[in-house]
Amino acid sequence: MAIGSRNKKKKGPATTPAKVVGSGNVIVEVNVEPIELYKILKIENLVEGGGEAKVRIANGEVMLNGLIETRKRKKVYHNDEVEYLGQVITVKFVGTAE
């Protein structure tokens, strides 16, 4: 099941609540891999919506694994690190929501 699908039968959320680890790093657990970069910003409520997330990424305000990333739909995988506004988010894949 893809994130954002409009099936009436829901199998559960694509993410679980984020966990804060160590020095402010946040772990986001997702059950869909890969996941688009802009969705990570939405999941963590760092932006108001997908449109704002895409603009922030296109402006070079987001880093993926230590490099500035400007591709909005860049695929993010297990153990990738996303940095935005000084906050580091580590993505963990935890399996399917079935």
C-alpha positions as CSV (number, residue, x, y, z in Angstrom):
1,M,0.0,0.0,0.0
2,A,1.4,3.4,-0.9
3,I,1.3,6.3,1.4
4,G,-1.6,8.6,0.6
5,S,-3.7,6.0,-1.2
6,R,-7.4,6.5,-1.0
7,N,-8.5,3.0,-0.2
8,K,-11.5,2.9,2.2
9,K,-10.0,-0.1,4.0
10,K,-7.0,1.3,6.0
11,K,-4.2,-0.9,7.1
12,G,-2.7,1.5,9.6
13,P,-0.4,4.5,9.4
14,A,2.8,4.6,7.4
15,T,4.7,5.8,10.4
16,T,4.9,5.3,14.1
17,P,5.5,8.2,16.5
18,A,9.0,9.6,16.3
19,K,11.5,8.9,19.0
20,V,14.1,11.4,20.3
21,V,17.5,9.9,20.7
22,G,20.7,11.3,22.2
23,S,21.5,14.9,21.3
24,G,18.2,15.9,19.7
25,N,18.3,13.3,16.9
26,V,14.9,12.0,16.0
27,I,14.1,8.5,14.6
28,V,11.2,8.2,12.3
29,E,10.0,4.6,11.8
30,V,8.3,4.0,8.4
31,N,6.7,0.9,7.0
32,V,7.0,1.9,3.4
33,E,10.4,1.9,1.7
34,P,11.4,4.0,-0.1
35,I,9.6,7.1,1.0
36,E,9.9,10.5,-0.7
37,L,12.0,13.1,1.0
38,Y,9.2,15.7,1.2
39,K,7.0,13.2,3.1
40,I,9.6,13.0,5.9
41,L,9.2,16.7,6.5
42,K,5.4,16.4,6.6
43,I,5.5,13.4,8.9
44,E,7.6,15.3,11.4
45,N,5.4,18.4,11.1
46,L,8.4,20.5,10.3
47,V,6.4,22.2,7.5
48,E,2.7,23.1,7.1
49,G,2.2,20.8,4.1
50,G,3.6,19.0,1.1
51,G,3.8,22.2,-1.0
52,E,5.9,24.0,1.6
53,A,8.1,20.9,2.0
54,K,8.8,20.8,-1.8
55,V,9.7,24.5,-1.8
56,R,12.1,24.2,1.1
57,I,13.8,21.2,-0.6
58,A,14.0,23.0,-3.9
59,N,15.6,26.0,-2.2
60,G,18.3,23.8,-0.8
61,E,17.3,24.0,2.8
62,V,17.3,20.3,3.4
63,M,20.2,17.9,3.6
64,L,20.2,14.2,3.0
65,N,23.1,12.2,4.4
66,G,25.2,15.4,4.8
67,L,24.6,16.7,1.3
68,I,22.2,19.4,0.2
69,E,19.3,17.8,-1.7
70,T,17.1,19.7,-4.1
71,R,15.1,16.8,-5.5
72,K,11.7,16.8,-3.9
73,R,10.8,13.2,-4.6
74,K,14.2,11.9,-3.8
75,K,13.8,8.4,-2.4
76,V,14.8,8.0,1.3
77,Y,15.8,4.5,2.6
78,H,16.6,2.8,5.9
79,N,19.3,4.6,8.0
80,D,19.3,7.7,5.8
81,E,19.6,11.0,7.7
82,V,17.6,14.1,6.8
83,E,18.6,17.4,8.3
84,Y,16.3,20.5,8.3
85,L,16.6,23.6,10.5
86,G,19.3,22.0,12.5
87,Q,17.2,18.9,13.4
88,V,18.6,15.5,12.3
89,I,16.0,12.8,11.5
90,T,17.1,9.2,11.0
91,V,14.7,7.0,9.0
92,K,14.2,3.4,10.1
93,F,12.2,0.9,8.1
94,V,10.2,-1.4,10.3
95,G,8.2,-3.6,7.9
96,T,4.8,-3.5,6.4
97,A,1.6,-2.4,8.0
98,E,-0.3,-5.6,7.3
